[in-house]
Structure formats: C-alpha cells, structure tokens
Amino acid sequence: MSKVGSPKSSVATQLWHFILHLRWHYQLFILSGGFLLGGFLSTNLDISSFLLQFANVHLLLFGGATAYNSFWDKDEGPIGGLQYPPKMQPWMWTGSLLLQGVGMVIAITQGLVYSSIYLLSMLFFWLYSTPLARWKSHPVKSLVAIGVSTGFNGVLLGYLAAGNEGINIAVWVAALGVTLMLLSLYPISQIYQIGEDRIRGDYTFAVRYEKKGVTRFFVVSFLIGLMLVGLAIGISNFWLAVLFGGMGVMVGLIVFVLLKGLSTTSEDYSKVMWIKYGTSMAFVLFLVTALILKHSRIMEYLT
C-alpha cells in the first residue's frame, strides 16, 4: 500500500496524519509500565499530580518524540504501532518539538528534579533521531537512548509524580529492571525493518546482530530485568512479587517461542506487534491492578 498524504492534503487530513504519527496507543499500552511501577512503589499517591504527569509523559513527551523520529525516518513500510505510516509534512517537525516543549512547561510545575529528568529524556530522544547525532543508527547508543528516556526515567518520573522527593534504593533497582525488560523487546520491532534500515544506512541492533542476536539479547535482558523488578516489588509485597515473577516467566517463554518463528520481512509485522502489545499489556494490566490495590488500601486486607 502506498503512503498517503501530500503537500496538497487538507489541513484536517494533515492533522490526522500527525496524530497518527504520535502513536498514542503505542505509548499508553507499551511504554507506560515504568511510570505505573513508579507509582506503585510510592508510599502515598497524589492522584491528581500522578494522572496529569502520566498524560504529560505519554501523550506529549513520548508522542512528540515519536513524531519527531518519524519525521527523520521517512519510513516507507510498517513501523511500531503504525502499519501504513502517512507522509510527514515539513510543519510536523515543529509540531513534534512544540508538543515536547508544552510538556516541559507542565513538568516544571512538578519541581526541579522532575523537570530535569524530563529534560534528560528529551535530550536522549533528540540524540536518537536527529541526523546531527543519529544514535538510532548505532546498536549500543540506540539502546542507551531508548533505555534511559523511556525505561529508566519512566520509573523515576512516575515515582516523583506520585508526590515523592527522595528516590530510595527500591526505585533505582526497579528503574534498572524496567530498562532491561523494555530493551529486551526494543530490537524485536527492528527485525521486519532490517531491509529498509540497511537502505537508509541505519546500523540498528537488528541489522548488526540479526535475528539470532536479537533473540539472545531478549532472553538475557528480559530475565535479568524480571528479577530486578520482582525484587523491587517484593520490598512492598512478597506474594505480589512471586505472582509477577511467575507471570513474567510464562510471558517470556511465549515470546521466545514466537521469536523463533519470525522472519525478517514486513510480512511478520502483525506477529511482532502482537508480541510487543501482548507482553507489554500483560505487565501494564498487572501494574494498574497492583497500584489500585495498594493505594486504595485494599491490599492491607489481603496481607
């Protein structure tokens, strides 16, 4: 299917295409686990602050950064969360930065530490996409950029948004664990883009290590990350950590089996998205439930 959209497209059509490139469903269903875990690890929960910054991080920061990356990628084939990416227009570069800028203003209301972490994520997103640095085209640098901006910082932002100031050891451990779990899935979405990335000159993780390397990386990163997150959760509730670990092992085995059967063509796009959405949603739903149980005091009656 050819890409839609042209310089002569109506304003409404261009706006819709821009919204599609924000991929908000992707941000909420795949990247929200770290922020939610930060809220769970908090002793108390300032619900208004938490929800405001949740929307800010996932809709403005992550959404804006994703559109910014799409502008420079100019993908012709399927991308994460968008099978038929429409053509980006010149004004969308400005729009993506404007969204992140508005998010930064909202982040400042949460304090210096919070806004500094938010700004750090913006910096890594910029390094990841811009032709001036293009960390996306380097296997290791791309992992650092995505790991810090969406995984590690996501947990810290969620914890601070809940109303905390100091960051304890459990949160640092959880942040590292989430980073590894998120990164274990990251190269999977590059598998079906190997051909296009090679043409564009992006030396991604999947291009460098191919499917075998991506599979090995998933196993090691996912298991270590699972143990670290389980340890952090266990500090709050032992049995919840056991449940999380058991669920994680089952999900990991399913992903491993599915990975073995993947090809390196766009024909397997839907399978890759099923892996990413299925895995991420399992943990997101778990964390939403755990967060509600803990902060509604229901868990006090279950322990």
C-alpha angles and dihedrals in degrees: 000000000000122000116265129220131062138192087268095055116124120263091248092052092049091049090051091050090050091052090050090054090053085066093201092174088058092050094048100042101036109024103037098080095088094051091048091050089053089055092048092053091053117101091219132020126221094201098193093050092042095052093044093053092041089060091042095053099043102035103033107023101033094031093049092045091050092052089047090054091047090054092059097037095055089194120201096190138043119313131187108300095356120076096182108031112200121226116280117232124216093251091059091073089062092041093055092052092045091056091052090046092054088049090052091055090052091047091055089065088065094060142265099291093048095046091047091056089046090052091049090057090051089052094051091047088053092049089049096055113022119098087227090071107359097187086173089077092058117075097216099033090051090055091051093049096048094038095053099037099046108016112033097029091043091065093045092048092050092049094048093044089057088067105270129132109187120052115225129208094262090060093050090050091048091049091054091046094050090048092056094044092049093046091050087067098037100082091046091075089054094060095083090042097056094106095047093044090053091052091049092047096244108147095204128177091260092048091051101042101021124209095311091055092045090053094050091046090052093053096049098040095042095050095045091045091048091053093049094048090045090052092051092048090046091063087066100034127001098200092047088055091051090051091048091050094048092048090046094054092051092048091047092053092050092050091048092054092047092048092056090059098049123112124209096245134095088252088083094053094111092050092051091049090049089055093049097042095041095049096042096043091052090059095039092054091046092052094045089053093045092047092051093046093050100044096040086056091238090123090062088069093047096055 
